[in-house]
Each structure stands twice: as structure tokens, then as C-alpha cells.
Amino acid sequence: MNLYRVGVIGCGRKASTIDDEASVRWLTNYDAVPSSHASAYTTLPKTRLAAAAARTRESVDRFGERWGVPPEHRYTDYRSMLKKEVIDIVSVATHADVRAEIVIAAAEARVRGILAEKAVATSAAEADEMIEACRRNGVKLVINHPRRYHPVFRQAKQMLESGTIGQLTSMHGAMWTFLVHNGTHLWDMFRYFGGEADWVSGTVLPAAGSDPPGYGVVHLQNGVFAFADVLTGRGTNVQLYGTDGMIQIDMFTPGVTCFVYEDVLPVTPDRPAYQFRPRRIKETKHIPPPENFIPPMQAAVLDLIDSIEQDQAPQSSGEDGRAALEIALAFHLSHAAQGLRVSLPLKNREFRVVSR
């Protein structure tokens, strides 16, 4: 069995302490313990936490004491860690403003795989450089969008692809405020369920900081409209509308709910096409999450290992992360153009929004 030596860069909440929040119900339909990078690595037989780096000595020492990283393998300069340590996998759990430079440096150090937090970067140009650096050096890159690895969202995708609600016609999504930092989950889910986007029309609300909330429309290449509300206070909610029903995933209701429709009036050839076609719920199905499943953080690590060993694209790739980021950036560009459509991929690769 191959043993992968891991170096973690960024030693804060997502790298180390998020598991302490396990009692908070927002983990429902999102993640499961072990949820931090460190806890995922230390509980998988194929990975061993070998080194860590953070901006401050206090942060890296706190991380090292908690996760058993010896003092001689703790760094306040990630470049020194990459130079001195023998590392197979690097986790980048920093804020987004330094993520690109770290991923590029790790790729140039010829590690085998990188697991980076979302949002992938602060601009499309940064994401381009990250993806190219990994491609050039033969490094696999996974962006941590946990819902891609969660059984509830996978169940919803299976139901959609099997025709349970007919043909997908539109999607509605609500997410905690912040178009980039939190919204990237929603943009990734729109693509996960509906495919590539081709334009965005949106509004950004005034807010403190560079990553405000907003709302608008994401249009997909297949003609599906996705309506986005990234300013709600009630948490993540995704609704997939089809010709024969609707699938719903709510942040605080474990599992996925499906509503199958039927016609109230019989469909006949003599009814004019413009007449309203009333439909009602014929059947409601609620499928709870399985009692035991691989937590998404562990699943992301295993996906990265599979992509290394099988030389295949991961399930949440750098390209996926870049596409989600471009949707978020397009909201800002659309707002600046008074709501006009902004085509994807972005022509303005340098436009930048700094998120957490």
C-alpha cells in the first residue's frame, strides 16, 4: 500500500478545528466528521500528516500540538517546507488571496497532488495559472467542494439522470451571503446538476468588504435557467424543477425530497397549447442519507489519491473550481454593467474579488 506524506499549509479552522463545530446543524447535507483536513488525513490509512506551515508560529504550533506534527516539521514559511520536506500531497487551507501562489509553488515543487480550499482563487487569471502549473508538472488538483462528495447530492443527481422528474427545466438555489466565499458552493452545484453555464445576469448588494451578497440568473448552455439568491439568512436550499416533478435539498432537513407531478386535467389534442397546464403532487418521496457513508472531506482525499494512482481527472477538479469562480465574478461584472448579461468563460481574466 502506498503511503502519502502530507503537508498542510494554512492551519486555521478548515485545516484543524472545524470538527469542534460538529454539533452545529449546518453540517447537515454538507459534511460529516472528520471534516477538517488534518482529521481526514489522520484517519485514513493511506495518508500521514508529515509537516505544516502557517503565517505565525503560534498558529502552526497550535496545529502541530493538536495533530502530532513534531516541532522540526513546523514552518512559518511554506516555501521552506516545500523545499526541505519530502511531501506527496499538499493541502492548501489558506484564505483565497494567497491560494494561487501556494498552489503554483507546490506544483513546481513536484508534489503528486494538491487539495485546495474554495474559492479556487481571486481571479480567472490566477485559476488559469494554477491549472497550467499543475498540468505542466503532472500534479493532480482537487478543489474542496464537499457537496460533490456527499451522498444526498449524489442521490439527487442519480434521480435527475434517471428521469425521476423528467427533463430538467430550471433550478433555484439559496446560499448564505457572500457571492464568492459561500456562493461558490451554489455555482458548483448548478454545474454539477445542469452542466456548463454560458452567461450570468446579476445584482450585487452594497456591503462591507469585497465579497458582498447578491442575486440573479445563471443561464446554462442547455437552456436551463438557474435562479440564485445569495443573500438569504436561512441557509442552503437547492430545488431542481423538471417537466414531471421537483427535487429539493434543504440544509436543515437530512436527505433529499422528491415531488412527482401529475396532470389535474387530462392532456388532449384539442386543448390549445397556450392554456395553463395545472399539475399537482402525485407522490412525495423522502430519501434520508445513509446511516454510514464516507465523510466528504475523506472522500475528497480518496478522490485525489485515485486521480494520482489512476492518472484520471478528479471529481472536483481545478477546472470545476475555476468555472464556479467565474460565475461568481460574472455577478460583479454584470452589476457594473447595470445587469447586462456577462458571457462565460470570462473575457476579463484579470478581474479580481478577494474572499476569505
C-alpha positions in Angstrom: 0.0 0.0 0.0 1.3 3.4 -0.9 1.7 5.8 2.0 1.3 9.5 1.1 3.2 12.1 3.2 1.0 15.2 3.6 2.0 18.8 4.2 -0.7 21.3 5.3 -0.4 25.0 4.5 -2.8 27.2 6.5 -3.5 25.9 10.0 -6.8 27.5 10.9 -10.5 26.5 11.1 -10.9 24.3 8.0 -7.4 22.8 8.4 -7.8 21.9 12.0 -10.8 23.0 14.2 -14.0 22.7 12.2 -14.7 19.3 13.7 -15.3 21.1 17.1 -18.4 22.5 15.5 -19.9 19.1 14.8 -23.0 19.8 17.0 -23.9 22.8 14.8 -26.7 21.6 12.4 -25.3 23.4 9.4 -23.2 20.3 8.7 -26.5 18.5 7.6 -26.4 17.7 3.9 -23.0 19.4 3.7 -20.3 17.5 5.5 -19.6 15.0 8.3 -16.8 14.4 10.8 -13.9 14.1 10.1 -14.4 17.4 8.4 -11.0 19.2 8.8 -8.1 18.5 6.5 -6.0 17.2 9.4 -8.6 14.9 10.8 -9.3 13.4 7.4 -5.6 12.6 6.8 -5.0 11.2 10.3 -8.0 8.8 10.0 -7.1 7.4 6.5 -4.6 4.5 6.3 -3.0 5.8 3.1 -2.0 9.3 4.4 0.3 10.5 7.1 0.5 14.1 8.3 4.2 15.0 7.9 4.5 18.8 8.0 2.6 22.0 8.5 3.1 25.7 7.7 1.3 28.8 8.8 1.9 32.5 8.8 2.5 32.7 12.5 4.5 30.5 14.9 1.5 30.5 17.3 -0.8 29.0 14.6 1.5 26.3 13.4 2.5 25.3 16.9 -1.2 25.0 18.0 -1.8 22.9 14.9 1.3 20.8 15.5 0.4 20.0 19.1 -3.1 19.0 18.2 -2.2 16.8 15.3 1.2 15.4 16.3 3.4 17.3 13.9 6.9 17.5 15.6 8.4 21.0 16.0 11.1 20.3 13.5 8.4 19.8 10.8 6.6 23.1 11.6 7.2 26.1 9.4 6.2 29.8 9.1 7.4 29.9 5.5 5.6 27.4 3.3 8.4 27.6 0.7 10.9 26.3 3.2 8.5 23.4 4.0 8.2 22.6 0.3 12.0 22.7 -0.1 13.0 20.7 2.9 10.3 18.1 3.3 9.5 15.0 1.3 5.8 15.6 0.6 3.4 13.7 -1.7 0.2 15.7 -1.1 -0.2 19.4 -0.1 -3.4 20.8 1.5 -3.9 24.5 0.9 -6.3 25.7 3.6 -5.4 29.4 3.5 -7.5 32.4 2.6 -8.2 32.8 -1.1 -5.9 35.8 -1.7 -2.7 33.7 -1.3 -4.1 30.4 -2.6 -2.8 30.7 -6.2 0.8 31.4 -5.3 0.9 28.5 -2.9 -0.7 26.0 -5.3 1.7 27.1 -8.1 4.7 26.8 -5.7 3.6 23.3 -4.6 3.1 22.2 -8.3 6.6 23.5 -9.1 7.9 21.5 -6.2 6.6 18.4 -8.0 4.3 17.1 -5.2 1.9 14.5 -6.6 -1.4 16.0 -5.6 -2.9 19.2 -4.1 -6.2 19.6 -2.2 -7.1 23.3 -2.1 -10.0 25.0 -0.4 -12.6 27.0 -2.3 -12.9 29.6 -3.8 -10.0 28.4 -6.0 -8.6 31.9 -6.4 -9.5 35.5 -6.6 -9.4 35.9 -10.5 -9.8 33.7 -13.5 -6.2 34.5 -14.5 -5.0 33.1 -11.1 -7.0 30.0 -11.7 -5.6 29.7 -15.2 -2.1 29.8 -13.8 -2.8 27.3 -11.1 -4.3 24.8 -13.5 -1.5 25.3 -16.0 1.2 24.8 -13.3 -0.4 21.6 -12.2 -0.8 20.3 -15.8 2.8 21.2 -16.7 4.2 19.4 -13.6 1.9 16.4 -13.7 0.2 17.3 -10.4 -3.4 16.4 -9.7 -5.5 19.3 -8.3 -8.7 18.8 -6.3 -10.9 21.8 -5.1 -12.8 21.1 -2.0 -16.5 21.4 -2.9 -17.8 18.9 -0.3 -21.3 18.6 -1.7 -19.9 16.8 -4.8 -18.9 14.0 -2.4 -22.0 14.0 -0.2 -24.4 11.0 -0.7 -27.5 13.3 -0.6 -26.4 15.4 -3.5 -25.2 12.3 -5.4 -28.6 10.7 -4.8 -30.3 13.8 -6.2 -28.1 13.7 -9.3 -28.9 10.0 -9.8 -32.6 10.7 -9.6 -32.3 13.6 -12.0 -30.3 11.5 -14.5 -32.7 8.6 -14.2 -35.6 10.8 -15.3 -37.5 10.7 -11.9 -38.6 14.3 -12.5 -38.5 14.3 -16.3 -36.3 16.8 -18.1 -34.6 19.5 -16.0 -36.1 22.9 -16.8 -34.9 25.2 -14.1 -33.0 25.4 -10.7 -33.5 27.6 -7.7 -30.7 28.0 -5.2 -30.3 29.9 -1.9 -27.0 30.2 0.0 -25.5 32.1 2.9 -24.4 35.5 2.0 -21.1 36.2 0.1 -21.1 35.6 -3.7 -17.6 34.1 -3.8 -16.7 32.5 -0.5 -20.1 30.8 0.1 -21.7 31.2 -3.3 -19.0 29.1 -4.9 -20.8 26.0 -3.5 -24.0 27.1 -5.2 -22.3 27.8 -8.6 -20.6 24.4 -8.4 -24.0 22.7 -7.7 -25.6 24.4 -10.6 -22.9 23.0 -12.9 -23.0 19.6 -11.1 -26.7 19.2 -11.8 -27.1 21.2 -15.0 -23.8 21.4 -16.9 -21.8 24.4 -18.1 -23.1 28.0 -17.8 -22.9 30.4 -20.7 -24.0 33.7 -19.2 -24.9 35.5 -15.9 -27.1 38.5 -15.1 -26.9 39.6 -11.6 -27.0 42.3 -8.9 -24.5 42.8 -6.1 -25.7 44.4 -2.9 -23.7 47.1 -1.1 -21.9 45.5 1.8 -18.7 45.9 3.9 -15.7 44.1 2.4 -15.0 43.0 -1.1 -17.2 39.9 -1.2 -20.8 41.1 -0.8 -24.1 39.1 -1.3 -26.2 39.3 -4.4 -28.8 37.6 -6.6 -29.6 36.9 -10.2 -29.7 34.4 -13.0 -27.2 31.8 -14.3 -28.1 30.5 -17.7 -26.8 27.1 -18.8 -25.7 26.0 -22.2 -28.5 23.5 -22.4 -31.1 26.3 -22.0 -31.8 25.7 -18.3 -32.2 28.8 -16.1 -30.8 28.8 -12.5 -32.2 31.4 -10.2 -29.8 32.4 -7.4 -30.4 34.1 -4.0 -27.1 34.6 -2.3 -28.3 36.9 0.4 -30.7 34.7 2.3 -30.3 34.2 6.1 -31.8 30.7 6.1 -29.0 28.6 4.7 -28.5 26.4 1.7 -31.6 25.3 -0.3 -31.5 23.8 -3.8 -34.5 23.0 -5.9 -34.4 21.2 -9.2 -37.5 21.6 -11.3 -38.3 19.1 -14.1 -41.1 18.5 -16.5 -42.6 15.8 -14.2 -41.6 16.9 -10.7 -39.2 18.7 -8.3 -36.2 17.6 -6.2 -35.3 19.6 -3.1 -32.3 19.6 -0.8 -32.5 21.7 2.3 -29.7 22.5 4.7 -31.6 21.6 7.8 -33.6 18.5 6.6 -31.4 15.4 6.3 -31.8 13.7 3.0 -33.4 14.6 -0.4 -37.1 15.1 -1.1 -38.7 14.4 -4.5 -42.1 15.5 -5.6 -43.6 13.7 -8.7 -46.3 15.6 -10.5 -49.4 14.5 -12.4 -51.9 16.5 -14.6 -55.0 17.8 -12.9 -56.8 17.8 -16.3 -56.3 15.2 -19.0 -53.9 16.2 -21.8 -55.9 16.2 -25.0 -55.0 17.2 -28.6 -57.9 19.8 -28.7 -56.6 21.9 -25.8 -54.8 25.0 -27.1 -51.1 25.0 -26.5 -51.2 28.3 -24.6 -53.7 27.0 -22.0 -52.3 26.6 -18.5 -51.5 23.0 -17.7 -52.3 22.6 -14.0 -50.3 19.9 -12.1 -50.5 18.5 -8.6 -48.3 16.4 -6.5 -48.9 12.7 -7.2 -46.2 11.3 -5.0 -43.7 12.5 -2.4 -40.5 10.6 -1.7 -38.1 11.4 1.0 -34.8 9.6 1.0 -32.7 10.0 4.1 -28.9 10.0 4.0 -27.4 6.5 4.6 -26.5 5.8 8.2 -22.9 5.2 7.3 -21.0 7.0 4.5 -17.5 8.3 3.8 -17.5 11.9 5.0 -16.9 14.3 2.2 -13.5 15.5 3.4 -12.2 12.0 3.5 -13.9 11.3 0.1 -12.1 14.3 -1.4 -8.7 12.9 -0.2 -9.5 9.5 -1.6 -10.6 11.1 -4.9 -7.2 12.9 -5.0 -5.4 9.6 -4.4 -7.4 7.8 -7.0 -6.7 10.5 -9.5 -2.9 10.1 -8.8 -2.9 6.4 -8.9 -5.2 6.0 -11.9 -4.0 9.1 -13.7 -7.5 10.4 -14.1 -9.4 13.7 -13.6 -10.7 14.1 -10.1 -14.4 14.6 -9.4 -13.9 18.2 -8.2 -11.1 19.4 -10.4 -9.3 22.7 -10.8 -11.3 23.3 -13.9 -14.5 22.8 -11.8 -13.2 25.3 -9.2 -12.4 27.8 -11.9 -15.8 27.6 -13.6 -17.6 28.2 -10.2 -15.3 31.2 -9.5 -16.1 32.7 -13.0 -19.8 32.6 -12.3 -19.3 34.5 -9.0 -17.1 37.1 -10.7 -19.6 37.5 -13.5 -22.2 38.7 -11.0 -19.9 41.6 -10.1 -19.2 42.4 -13.8 -22.9 42.2 -14.6 -23.8 44.5 -11.8 -21.2 47.0 -13.0 -22.9 46.9 -16.5 -26.3 47.5 -14.9 -27.4 43.9 -15.1 -26.4 43.2 -18.6 -25.5 39.6 -19.5 -21.9 38.6 -19.0 -20.8 35.7 -21.2 -18.8 32.8 -19.9 -15.9 32.0 -19.9 -14.9 35.5 -18.9 -13.1 37.7 -21.3 -11.8 39.8 -18.4 -9.4 37.3 -16.9 -7.8 39.8 -14.6 -10.9 41.0 -12.7 -10.4 40.1 -9.1 -12.6 39.7 -6.0 -10.9 38.9 -2.7 -12.8 36.5 -0.5 -12.0 34.7 2.7 
